[in-house]
Amino acid sequence: MHKFKIVERKNDQFGVQFLYNSEVMVWSESYKGKASAKNCIESLKKNAPGAPVVDLSKGESGSGYRFEIEKSKDGQFYVRFRASNNEIMVRSETYRSKTSAKNCIKSVKERGPGAPTIDES
C-alpha cells in the first residue's frame, strides 16, 4: 500500500515521506510548520501525475514541475521532484539501475494522488 507520511524531525520541524509498504521511496526537506508539510503532499498529489521526466544523466533539461533522474558520483541513479520555482520538493534513495529510478517516478505519479496521508508527528 502506498501512503504519504508526515514525520517529526529535530528542532520541532516536519518532513514528508512517500512509502510503499514500509519502504520510503521519496522524502522531503524539513519544514518549520506542519502546514508546509501538508502543502508539499497536496502539491505532489496535484502536480506529479502530469509532470515530465527530465533525464539529467543524458544532458536533458527542463522547467516547471518535473521529475529529474540524476546520476550519483558512484554511478547510481536517484530521483528528484522539483516545483515550478525550481525548489526540490522530494528526492529518492539511490538505485543501481535507471529502470528502478523510473519505477519510483511511476509509483509517485500513479499512486500518489490517491494515497492516504498518515500523520505520525
VMD Tcl script that draws the C-alpha trace (Angstrom):
set ca {
  {0.00 0.00 0.00}
  {1.28 3.46 -0.93}
  {0.92 6.31 1.53}
  {2.25 9.69 2.49}
  {3.53 10.17 6.00}
  {4.17 13.37 7.95}
  {7.04 12.76 10.35}
  {8.56 14.80 13.12}
  {12.14 15.91 12.69}
  {14.56 17.55 15.08}
  {14.15 21.19 16.11}
  {10.33 20.97 16.01}
  {10.29 20.55 12.24}
  {8.33 18.21 9.97}
  {9.06 16.10 6.93}
  {7.13 14.23 4.27}
  {7.73 10.67 3.12}
  {6.07 8.67 0.35}
  {6.13 4.97 1.15}
  {5.28 1.64 -0.42}
  {4.51 -0.72 2.47}
  {7.29 0.29 4.88}
  {9.86 1.34 2.26}
  {10.45 5.09 1.97}
  {10.55 5.90 -1.74}
  {10.98 9.69 -1.55}
  {11.34 12.22 1.25}
  {11.21 15.98 1.64}
  {13.33 18.64 3.23}
  {12.44 19.72 6.77}
  {9.65 22.24 7.18}
  {9.18 24.60 10.12}
  {5.43 24.09 10.15}
  {3.15 21.11 9.69}
  {1.04 23.15 7.26}
  {4.04 23.36 4.91}
  {4.45 19.58 5.02}
  {0.75 19.17 4.18}
  {1.14 21.64 1.30}
  {4.02 19.55 -0.05}
  {1.80 16.46 -0.13}
  {-1.09 18.29 -1.79}
  {1.26 19.74 -4.41}
  {2.71 16.29 -5.16}
  {-0.75 14.80 -5.49}
  {-1.80 17.59 -7.86}
  {1.35 18.17 -9.93}
  {3.27 14.88 -10.06}
  {0.88 12.88 -12.30}
  {1.35 15.14 -15.32}
  {4.92 16.21 -14.66}
  {7.52 15.46 -17.31}
  {10.61 13.36 -16.60}
  {13.94 15.01 -17.34}
  {16.96 12.72 -17.54}
  {19.84 14.89 -16.34}
  {22.21 11.94 -16.78}
  {21.61 12.32 -20.54}
  {22.03 16.10 -20.51}
  {18.32 16.87 -20.74}
  {16.91 19.99 -19.09}
  {13.51 21.23 -18.09}
  {11.48 23.77 -16.19}
  {8.27 23.87 -14.20}
  {7.12 20.95 -12.09}
  {9.22 17.97 -13.12}
  {10.87 14.74 -12.12}
  {14.62 14.58 -12.61}
  {16.75 11.48 -12.92}
  {20.30 12.24 -11.78}
  {23.42 10.11 -11.68}
  {25.32 9.97 -8.37}
  {29.09 10.07 -8.05}
  {29.21 6.29 -7.63}
  {27.27 5.69 -10.87}
  {23.88 5.00 -9.33}
  {20.67 6.93 -10.09}
  {18.25 8.91 -7.95}
  {15.07 10.90 -8.46}
  {14.13 14.44 -7.51}
  {10.82 16.23 -7.93}
  {11.14 19.96 -8.48}
  {8.46 22.61 -8.01}
  {7.77 25.33 -10.56}
  {10.01 27.69 -8.54}
  {12.88 25.20 -9.06}
  {12.95 24.10 -5.40}
  {13.47 20.40 -4.73}
  {10.35 19.03 -3.05}
  {11.39 15.39 -2.60}
  {14.23 13.06 -3.51}
  {14.76 9.32 -3.53}
  {17.39 6.90 -2.42}
  {19.98 5.84 -4.99}
  {19.25 2.93 -7.29}
  {21.70 0.73 -9.17}
  {19.63 0.90 -12.33}
  {17.88 3.71 -14.12}
  {14.88 1.40 -14.53}
  {14.44 1.34 -10.74}
  {14.55 5.16 -10.66}
  {11.88 5.25 -13.38}
  {9.73 2.81 -11.39}
  {9.96 5.15 -8.40}
  {8.67 8.01 -10.58}
  {5.88 5.82 -11.92}
  {4.76 4.96 -8.38}
  {4.62 8.61 -7.30}
  {2.76 9.61 -10.48}
  {0.23 6.78 -10.43}
  {-0.21 6.00 -6.73}
  {0.44 9.40 -5.13}
  {-2.84 11.14 -5.98}
  {-4.96 8.55 -4.19}
  {-2.55 7.72 -1.39}
  {-3.74 8.38 2.16}
  {-1.79 10.69 4.47}
  {-0.74 9.40 7.87}
  {0.37 11.98 10.45}
  {2.99 10.46 12.73}
  {4.28 13.75 14.11}
}
mol new
graphics top color blue
foreach p $ca { graphics top sphere $p radius 0.5 }
foreach p [lrange $ca 0 end-1] q [lrange $ca 1 end] { graphics top cylinder $p $q radius 0.2 }
display resetview
